Amino acid sequence: MASDGIRTTVKPGQTVYDDEGNELGLIRGLTEEGFQVRAGESVEHIDLETDPGHEFGEGYLMWRCSECGEMGRLESGYPEECPNCGTPKRHLYAWLED
């Protein structure tokens, strides 16, 4: 939601920007407080200390399709497209599965 009181609709896979127009990344999931953003390609790891759910047990880093919800292991990177619906890679985002 924008700080000026205007509601903005966002969905996973969408690119988001700050007030100055700088790209923040892709939305990877929605929360009660807002949304989570996937870090750029230059980030080599995700710190589970700052990712929700790590205190509840083992988690698995997955990719998820914003169009159909298909999921797969992220250990070898993102596929070029969703194997289920053919959606391009840009619509896939990281997902931490319990």
N, C-alpha and C positions, 0 to 999 in steps of 0.2 A: 504494500500500500504506500502511496506517495505521502510525503510529509505535509503536503498542503491540504490534506483531507480528501483528495480525489482518489477513489478506488481504482486500482489497475488490475486487470485480470492477467494472471500468469499461469503457465503450465510447465511441467517438466520437459526439458529439451530446449526451452526458449532461452535465447541470449539476453542477459540483463546488463544494464549500464548504471553508473552512478550519476549524480546530478551534473557533473562536468562532462558527461558523455564518454567516460572511460569504460571499456568493457570489463565487467566483473567476472564473467564466465557463463556457464550454462546452468540452468536450474536443474538440480538432480532430484529434488523431492520437496514436498510441501509439508509444513508443520503447523501447529496451532499458532505459533508466533509469526510465521511468514514462510520463508523457503530456504533451502540449502542450495549452495552454488558449487558446482564441480570446478575444481581448480584447473588451470590451463595445462596444456600438454607438457610444459616444462617441469611440472611438479612430479617427482619420481615416486613418492609414497604418500600414504594417508596415515596420519598419526592417530591411532585408536584411542590415545589419551584424550583427544579432543572430539572424537566422534561418539555420538550417543550410542548407548547400548553396550559398551565394552565391559562395564561392571557386572553385567548379567550373565556372562559366560562367553563361550566362543562365538565369534561372528565370522561371516564369509563375505569378502568383497566381491560383488557381482556387478554386471552391467544389466540395465533394464531398458526396455523400449518404451518410449513415451506414448507410442501409438497403440500397441496391443498388449503391453505388460509382460512380454516374453523376457525371461532372465537367463543369464549364463555366467559362468565363472570368468572373472576378470584377469586371472593370472597370466594369460597370454595376450592381453590387450583387448581392445574393442574390435568386434568384427566390422567389416566394411559396410555391412547392412544387417538388419534384423533377419535372422534365418527363418522366422515365422511369417513376417508380413512384407519383407523387402524394404522397409523404411531405411533411409540413408543413415550412416554412422553419426551424423550430427544430431540425430534424435535419440541417441542412446546416452545414458548417464549412469554414473556410479551409484551403487545401492549397497548398503550394509545389511545383510540378511542374518538373522539369528540362527 
